[in-house]
Amino acid sequence: MAVRTESLLDKLYNLRGKDSSILREMDEQKNAAEETKEKTTEQKAILQKEIEDLKLQREELEDQGEKFKNMLKGINRDDYDTVLTRLNLDFDPEGLLKKLNENLPKTIDMVEKNTKESEEELVKVEDEMNRAITTIEELGIRKDTALANQEKLNEYIELALSGTINITRDSITSLLAEFHFTEEEQREAAKILMFPEDALFAYNDKIKMKDKSGKSISEVIQEAKNISEEESPVYEKVVEEPVVKEDKTSNVIETLKNVGIDYLDFTSDEINELMDNFDKETIINNVNYIVDKNIEKDIFMNHVSMLYDKDLEAKIDLLLNVGKETIDIYLNPNVLVKYNKEELSRVINQIGASGMDPKNIPLMAY
């Protein structure tokens, strides 16, 4: 039996069962699409809540800011000079009013900008979610078609094995085209089915003998292929030893495994980003620090740069020192990605200088 005939029969018999490469690929694509749908559905809900909170925050800033300005305008410090002096109270309504007029519009603009960014991100997430839903629906239709084609292929093969096949070559090649066979493969496979005594009978007998062991058809086909290769002449080949290179991917995967993070939670682009910025000690320290602060490790999902951020601990400490809770940080990891240590410190100082308490300003507004 020629090698090409053996290869074609391997391919045909693989397509016959549940472990068909086409069906398996569709199932993998569907699983990926369903995971994307689930992920984006959650992201959509989070973003919608963020947008709602930001819009409410803007309304409150405008309303409370206006009330605060009116209150300060009505206060004359001299009316309270004795009590302020005797109690050593630093209260300057004019200074506060000036800071309020200077910083309130900037803060409102910042909230407006964050709202717009979240709305734009929401559009992207909804698009990705809709694509996933469409893919799931399309795969359902494609799988029905693939199963129908598989049934017809099995019918053709059984007819060929029974010696009663009366299907035209065009019918066979048209069916095989649905399985993405090349034109040459279609012609050769049609010949095998139309003249089964040349190859199909012997191949099927080999499969049946192996099938008695209870193995899957994929294992049976692979064993049949191995036997065919063992029967072929063996020639010595001079093989050059490959140059061994440091496997950064293995280092990244092993490091993530050691700190209890599944690398499959990251995209290939994120793994490449970790490889480009790989620092084992920093990754281990950052994960251990997060765990020590009772923050869930899935904070790193979709924020892979935090794993190799040398300032991560310092930035979280800054937020904790102004009164932020760990749950605030867990729910708003973007602030840790958005700013470096110096920038975050500057933002906190600016909020304080404007007369507001950084603890009371939601992190999503930072």
N, C-alpha and C positions, 0 to 999 in steps of 0.2 A: 504494500500500500504506500503510495507516494506521500511524502511529508505534507504536501499541500492538501491532499485528500484528508489525511488525518486531522489537520488543523481545521478544515472546514467542518468535519464531522464533530469535532470538539465544540465548535461554535454552535452548530445546529442543536446538539444535545443539551448544551447549556441553556438554550432558549426554551427548552421544553418544560422545565419545572419551576417550582417556586423560587429556586435560587438563581433564576435567570438574571444575567447581568443587567438587562434592561429594566426588569421589574425592581431589582435591588437599587439601581440608580434612582429610579422614580421615588422609591420609598425614602431614600436618603435625602432627596431634594424636598420631598414633602415634609419630612421631619425638620429639616432646616427651616423651611418656610413657616411651619407651625411654631417653632421656637422664636423666629423673628416676629411673628404675629403676637405671640404672648409677651415678648419683651417690649415691643412698641406699644402694645395696649397699656402696659404698666407705665411706660414713659409718657404716653399721652395723658393719662390721668394725673401724673405728677406735674407735668407742664401746665395743664389746665388749672390745677390748684395754685401753682406758682403765679400764673397770670392773674387769677382772681385775687390772690393776696396782694400782689403788687398794685393792682388797680385800686383796691381798698386802701392800701397804704398811701397812695398818692392823694386820694380824697381826704384821708385823715391829716396828712401833712398840710394840705392847703387849708382845711377847715381849722385845725388846731393852731396852725401857724398864724392865721389871720386873727384868731381869738387871742393868742399870746401877744401879738403885736399891739392889739387894741388895749389889752390889759397893761402892758408896759408903758404905752403912751399916757395912760391915766395915772401913772405913779410918779410922784415928785420925791426924789430921794431926801430932799431937805426935810420933808414932813416926818421922816423916820430917822433923822440924823442921830438923835440921842441914843435910841435903842441899838442902832447899827454900830455906833461908835463904842458904846459901853459893852456890847456883846461881841465886839470885834468881828462883825459879819461883813463879808465882802459881797455887797450887793450893789450893782451898778445898772439900773434899769436902762439908762441911755446906751451903755456899752453893750448890754444884752440885745437891745433893739437893733443896734448897728450890725452886730454879728448875725442876728436873725435875718435881717434884710439882705445881708451879703450871702449867707450860706443856704438859706431855705430854697431859693430858686435853683441853686446848683444841685441840692439834694433831690429836688423834684425832677430835675432834668436827668439825674442819674437813675432814679426809679423808672422814669419814662424810657430811658435807653434799655434798661434791663427788661422791661416789659416787651419792648420791640424785639429784643434778642430772643426772648422766650417764645414770642409769637412766631418768629421766623423758624425757630427750632421745632415748634409744634407742627408747622406746615411740612417740614422735612420728615418728621416722624410719622405723620399721617400718610404721606406719600409712600414711605417705606412699608407701613402697615397695609395699605391698600394693594401695593404690589405683591406682598406676601399672600394676602387673601386671594388675589387673582391667580397667583401661581398655584395655590392649593386647589382652586376650582379647575384650573387648566390641567393639572396633574391627575385629578380625578377622572376627567374625560379621557386624557391620554392613556391612563391605566386601563380603563374599560376597553379602549381600542387595542391596547397591547395584549390584553387577555383574550380578546376575540381573535387576534392574529395568532397568538400562541395556540389556541384551540385548533385553528385551521392548519397550522404547521404540524401539530401532533396528528391530525387527521391524515395529512399528506404522507407523513412518515409511516404511519400504521398501514396505510394503503400500499405504500411501496414495499413494506416488509411482508405484507400478505400476498404480494405479487399481482395485485389487481388495480394498481394505479392507472387511471386513464385521464389524468389531468394534463393539460397542455403545458408546454415549457413556459409560455407567456404567463399563465396563471401562477406557476411556481416562482418565476422571476419577479413578478409584480408583488407577490407576498413577501419575498425576501428583501425587496427594496424597502418595505416598511420596517425591516429590522436593520436598515442601513448597511446592507451588503453592497460591495462594489459591483459594477457590472460584470467584471470577470468572475467574482465569487458567485454571483447569481447564476451565470452560465454553468460553472463547474458543479455547483450544488444541485442545479436542475438535472444535470447529467447523472449525478449520484442517485437521485431519487427516481429518475426514469429508468435507470439500469442498475437496480439495487444489487444484483448479483456480483457486480464488479468490486464493490467495497462496503456497501451498507450492511449486508448480511453478516459479514465477518466482524465488522465493528460492533454491531448490536449484540452478537453472541459474546464478544469480549465484555461488553458492558453488563450483560445479564449474569455472566459468571461472577464478575466482581460484585454485582449488586446483591448477591446472596449473603454477603458479609454484613449487610445492614448499613453500609456507608452511604453518605450523600452522593448524589450524582456528580457533584463537583469533584469530590475525592476520587470517585471511580474514574472520571475522565482524566484527572491528573495522573492517576496510576497507569491508565492505559497509555497515556502519552509517554510516561517514564519508561514503560516496558518497550515501547517502540524505539525510544532513544537508546536504550541499552542494547537492543538488537542491531543497531547501526554501528558501522566501524568507528573505532575510537582513534583519533589522531592526537599526537602530542602537540601542544602549542606552547610557544614561548610567550609567557605573560609577564609584562613589566609590572613590578611592584608599584602600587599607587603611592603617591606622596601623602603621608598622613598629615592632615591639617587639624588644627584645634577646632573642635566641634562646639561652637558657641551655643547652638541651639540646645544641645544636650546639657550644657552648663546651666542655661536659663531654666529648662524644664526641671532639672534636678534640684536647683535652688528653690524654685516655686514649690516643688513636691515636699522639700524638707521643712518649709514653713507652713505647710498645710493648704496650699492653694493649687487648684487644678488648672493646668495651663490651657485646657480646652475651653475655659471660660473667656479666653482672650482670642481675638481675631489674629490671622496670620500677620497683618500689618502691625498689630500691637506687639506680637512676639518679636518681629523684626526691630521694632522700636526699642524693646528691651535689650536685644542683642547689640544694637548700636550704642546703648548707654549702660551696658552691663557693669554692675558693681555689686558683687555678691554681698559684701559686708553691709553696704547701705540698704539693700533689699531686706536682708535678715533683720537689721536694726529697726527699719521702718515698720515691718510687720510685727515684730515683738513689741514695739512701742504702742502700736494701735491696739494690740491684744491687751497690753498692760493697762490701757486707758478704758478697757471694756467697750471698745468700738468694734463692730463686726468687720471681718476681713473683706466682705464683699464691697466695702467702700472703694476698693481698688478697681472694681469692675467698671469699665468705660472711663477710667481715670488712671491708666497704666503709668503715666509719668510720675505719679505719687510714689510708686515703688522705688524709683531711683532718685527721688528728690532729696538732696542732702540737707535741705532746710525744713523738711516736713515736721520734724519734732519741734523746732523753734517756732514755726508758724502756729501749730496747734497750741503750744504753750502761750503764745500771745493771745489767742482767742480765749483760752481758759482763764488767763489772768485778768481779762476784762469782764469775766462773769458768764461767759458762754458755757452751755452744758455740752457734754459729749454727744448727746442726741441731736443738738443743733448742728454740730460739725458733721455727724454721720449723714444727716438729711441734706446738707448743703456742701458737698465736697468741692464744688466748683470754685469756691473762694480759695481753696488751697492750691488749685491749679492755675487760677487766674493771676495770682500775685506771687512775687518772690517775697522773701522775709522783709526786706527793706520797704517794699511797696505796701505790704499789709500793715506794717507798723505805721507808715505814713497815713494810711487811710484811717486807722484807729485814732491817731492823734488829731487828724482833721475833724473827725466826728466829735471828739472831746472838746476841741477848740471852738466848735460851733455852739457849744452850750448843751449838747445832747450827750446822753450816757450811751456809750457803745454797746453796753449790755442790752439796752432796750431796742436797739436797731436790729431788725431781722438780718441774718447773714445774707439772704438773697438780695438785700439792698446794698451790700458792701461793694 
